Every structure is written in C-alpha cells, then in structure tokens.
Amino acid sequence: MQPLSSISGLSESGRRPIGWQVQLRVDYVVNQVMQTHRGKPEDQVKQAIHDQLRVYGVVPNKRQVSQYATAISALPQLPTRG
C-alpha cells in the first residue's frame, strides 16, 4: 500500500506569496486616489493614500506612499465630465 501524499503538496502552483492581500489593497487604494487626486499637491495625495490604506487595515509604508504621491501629483488632472 502506497503512503498518502500531503494535501499541501497538491496546490504548490496555487500558492501566493505572503502579503499578497495587502498588495491588492494598496493597488486598489492607489488606483482610487489616482482617479480623484491627480495633479493635486503631493501632501494632499499622501494624506488621501494614508487615510484610505488605514480604512482597509493596511499600515502605510511612508516611503512607498511618498513615491506614489509624487507620481500621482505629477499627473495632469482628468477633464471633468459635464
């Protein structure tokens, strides 16, 4: 009789790296802030990212938030629909 293989070995290809959910939340927040705050002062963008990340239970990485804020504030504002 053959020994049973480990169940954990069945989904090796389906494993995700640690922190993947956090990165999804960060990506979501950055995309939301990019739509609403592009072209605005960097401090406003930083605060918006920080506040939204906290809503989703993510402790913001200051360096990462700063990089995102710099990029978003450098974007041109979207034209208003109307």
Backbone as CSV, one residue per row, in Angstrom:
resi,resn,N_x,N_y,N_z,CA_x,CA_y,CA_z,C_x,C_y,C_z
1,MET,0.836,-1.183,0.000,0.000,0.000,0.000,0.881,1.246,0.000
2,GLN,0.545,2.190,-0.874,1.326,3.422,-1.015,0.926,4.422,0.072
3,PRO,1.884,5.154,0.645,1.534,6.201,1.612,0.829,7.352,0.891
4,LEU,-0.075,7.996,1.588,-0.799,9.139,1.022,0.119,10.353,0.938
5,SER,-0.028,11.088,-0.128,0.771,12.308,-0.254,0.127,13.425,0.555
6,SER,0.912,14.372,0.893,0.438,15.513,1.675,-0.543,16.348,0.861
7,ILE,-1.606,16.785,1.486,-2.588,17.634,0.804,-1.964,18.973,0.437
8,SER,-1.084,19.455,1.274,-0.469,20.755,0.983,0.375,20.702,-0.289
9,GLY,0.825,19.543,-0.668,1.620,19.413,-1.879,0.784,19.463,-3.142
10,LEU,-0.528,19.372,-3.018,-1.393,19.358,-4.187,-1.530,20.722,-4.846
11,SER,-1.376,21.763,-4.087,-1.620,23.093,-4.642,-0.362,23.952,-4.661
12,GLU,0.759,23.365,-4.941,2.016,24.118,-4.978,1.943,25.285,-5.954
13,SER,1.341,25.050,-7.119,1.292,26.118,-8.113,0.289,27.201,-7.734
14,GLY,-0.635,26.909,-6.830,-1.646,27.872,-6.438,-1.264,28.706,-5.236
15,ARG,-0.072,28.517,-4.719,0.340,29.288,-3.534,0.632,30.725,-3.909
16,ARG,0.285,31.589,-3.012,0.551,33.015,-3.219,1.576,33.470,-2.195
17,PRO,2.359,34.469,-2.546,3.354,34.959,-1.591,2.686,35.635,-0.399
18,ILE,3.404,35.648,0.686,2.907,36.306,1.895,2.696,37.785,1.594
19,GLY,1.580,38.319,2.017,1.303,39.730,1.833,0.584,40.074,0.546
20,TRP,0.155,39.091,-0.211,-0.494,39.385,-1.499,-1.784,40.154,-1.305
21,GLN,-2.516,39.884,-0.216,-3.759,40.624,0.018,-3.473,42.080,0.347
22,VAL,-2.421,42.324,1.082,-2.039,43.694,1.410,-1.704,44.449,0.128
23,GLN,-0.955,43.814,-0.768,-0.584,44.481,-2.019,-1.813,44.767,-2.877
24,LEU,-2.787,43.857,-2.864,-4.030,44.119,-3.600,-4.737,45.343,-3.053
25,ARG,-4.747,45.480,-1.742,-5.393,46.639,-1.118,-4.651,47.926,-1.454
26,VAL,-3.324,47.863,-1.428,-2.520,49.036,-1.775,-2.790,49.435,-3.224
27,ASP,-2.785,48.460,-4.120,-3.052,48.747,-5.538,-4.425,49.376,-5.726
28,TYR,-5.419,48.843,-5.030,-6.781,49.365,-5.141,-6.842,50.821,-4.673
29,VAL,-6.258,51.093,-3.518,-6.285,52.450,-2.963,-5.543,53.421,-3.869
30,VAL,-4.383,53.028,-4.359,-3.604,53.917,-5.228,-4.395,54.227,-6.501
31,ASN,-5.054,53.235,-7.060,-5.862,53.486,-8.253,-7.031,54.418,-7.964
32,GLN,-7.664,54.261,-6.827,-8.769,55.146,-6.457,-8.279,56.580,-6.275
33,VAL,-7.179,56.739,-5.548,-6.632,58.073,-5.297,-6.131,58.691,-6.607
34,MET,-5.602,57.871,-7.505,-5.126,58.383,-8.788,-6.274,59.004,-9.588
35,GLN,-7.457,58.461,-9.455,-8.609,58.998,-10.173,-9.122,60.296,-9.562
36,THR,-8.985,60.449,-8.269,-9.568,61.608,-7.592,-8.576,62.717,-7.254
37,HIS,-7.285,62.404,-7.185,-6.320,63.387,-6.693,-5.181,63.707,-7.656
38,ARG,-5.257,63.257,-8.894,-4.136,63.521,-9.795,-3.995,65.015,-10.050
39,GLY,-2.746,65.460,-10.044,-2.464,66.876,-10.275,-2.601,67.738,-9.034
40,LYS,-3.020,67.169,-7.931,-3.166,67.940,-6.685,-1.830,67.948,-5.943
41,PRO,-1.695,68.830,-4.961,-0.436,68.894,-4.200,-0.076,67.539,-3.567
42,GLU,1.211,67.277,-3.521,1.714,65.996,-3.036,1.248,65.688,-1.607
43,ASP,1.190,66.704,-0.759,0.755,66.475,0.625,-0.690,65.984,0.684
44,GLN,-1.546,66.531,-0.161,-2.944,66.078,-0.198,-3.034,64.638,-0.674
45,VAL,-2.236,64.299,-1.661,-2.250,62.939,-2.207,-1.749,61.957,-1.147
46,LYS,-0.659,62.321,-0.474,-0.123,61.466,0.592,-1.176,61.209,1.661
47,GLN,-1.848,62.263,2.082,-2.857,62.123,3.129,-4.009,61.246,2.665
48,ALA,-4.435,61.403,1.421,-5.535,60.589,0.892,-5.142,59.119,0.844
49,ILE,-3.930,58.831,0.378,-3.467,57.444,0.336,-3.382,56.875,1.738
50,HIS,-2.786,57.637,2.633,-2.629,57.193,4.019,-3.984,56.886,4.658
51,ASP,-4.918,57.803,4.515,-6.239,57.627,5.122,-6.962,56.405,4.565
52,GLN,-6.915,56.228,3.244,-7.607,55.103,2.621,-6.959,53.766,2.969
53,LEU,-5.644,53.733,3.054,-4.979,52.489,3.445,-5.375,52.086,4.857
54,ARG,-5.477,53.076,5.741,-5.874,52.783,7.120,-7.298,52.231,7.174
55,VAL,-8.177,52.717,6.299,-9.551,52.213,6.237,-9.544,50.719,5.932
56,TYR,-8.624,50.300,5.060,-8.551,48.893,4.656,-7.626,48.067,5.550
57,GLY,-7.189,48.646,6.654,-6.394,47.895,7.618,-4.942,47.718,7.232
58,VAL,-4.444,48.584,6.363,-3.052,48.489,5.930,-2.259,49.597,6.607
59,VAL,-1.160,49.221,7.231,-0.275,50.217,7.824,0.599,50.755,6.696
60,PRO,0.451,52.045,6.385,1.161,52.609,5.241,2.676,52.612,5.416
61,ASN,3.374,52.291,4.349,4.817,52.407,4.288,5.110,53.819,3.793
62,LYS,5.741,54.627,4.623,5.928,56.049,4.294,6.678,56.266,2.985
63,ARG,7.705,55.488,2.752,8.485,55.659,1.520,7.643,55.306,0.294
64,GLN,6.890,54.209,0.394,6.049,53.785,-0.726,4.947,54.813,-0.985
65,VAL,4.317,55.302,0.078,3.265,56.311,-0.065,3.839,57.571,-0.699
66,SER,5.027,57.960,-0.300,5.662,59.148,-0.855,5.927,58.987,-2.355
67,GLN,6.384,57.808,-2.761,6.642,57.563,-4.179,5.353,57.619,-4.993
68,TYR,4.304,56.998,-4.481,3.014,57.038,-5.171,2.498,58.469,-5.258
69,ALA,2.604,59.209,-4.149,2.093,60.581,-4.112,2.835,61.475,-5.102
70,THR,4.136,61.303,-5.205,4.921,62.093,-6.154,4.459,61.828,-7.582
71,ALA,4.252,60.556,-7.909,3.825,60.194,-9.263,2.419,60.695,-9.560
72,ILE,1.513,60.558,-8.603,0.121,60.962,-8.820,0.003,62.479,-8.931
73,SER,0.740,63.213,-8.108,0.642,64.678,-8.161,1.233,65.234,-9.458
74,ALA,2.124,64.472,-10.100,2.731,64.928,-11.349,1.824,64.681,-12.560
75,LEU,0.778,63.890,-12.386,-0.147,63.601,-13.487,-1.045,64.800,-13.758
76,PRO,-1.443,64.980,-15.012,-2.414,66.053,-15.309,-3.795,65.661,-14.776
77,GLN,-4.550,66.665,-14.378,-5.896,66.394,-13.879,-6.768,65.885,-15.016
78,LEU,-7.720,65.008,-14.657,-8.647,64.497,-15.649,-9.682,65.570,-15.974
79,PRO,-10.108,65.652,-17.229,-11.152,66.636,-17.565,-12.453,66.246,-16.878
80,THR,-13.187,67.250,-16.451,-14.473,66.975,-15.797,-15.522,66.656,-16.844
81,ARG,-16.369,65.732,-16.494,-17.457,65.377,-17.402,-18.643,66.269,-17.138
82,GLY,-19.256,66.691,-18.172,-20.398,67.539,-17.899,-21.051,68.140,-19.059
